């Protein structure tokens, strides 16, 4: 049987076209090859944000994350807080120390019906309003 190579003697490309004999030649290179050169139009058209830096990330030393807790969560967790030593009940009125628990700010989401004295560094305006309407007090530290 005649070999394939000898069959194409005299032919410049052996039937493969101008560049197809090389690896990924017809496709302009493999993968992302040529994105800055001959495939630039496709980058501009389909992925304009492919190259370069986008935005920035704030240093974690600058970013502060406050630990927050809602009023409704405080009321629901009163028995477990009392067990752990963060809350105490005197004369039917609860006193809770959220700073001891590691909470930075008290938020006013949910409903509260118990009169609670809360010790915390910060509190939102709605939390303060709801706490006072329930007969409680806020002690800022």
DAQUICOR-V637727 format. One record per run of one state. SS is the DSSP state (H for helix, E for strand, L for the rest). FROM is the first residue (numbers start at 1). TO is the last residue. If there is no record, write none. Layout:
SS&FROM&TO  SS&FROM&TO
This chain:
L&1&3  H&4&7  L&8&39  H&40&46  L&47&67  E&68&70  H&71&76  L&77&77  H&78&84  L&85&86  E&87&90  L&91&92  E&93&97  H&98&101  L&102&104  E&105&107  L&108&115  E&116&120  L&121&121  E&122&123  L&124&124  H&125&133  L&134&136  E&137&140  L&141&141
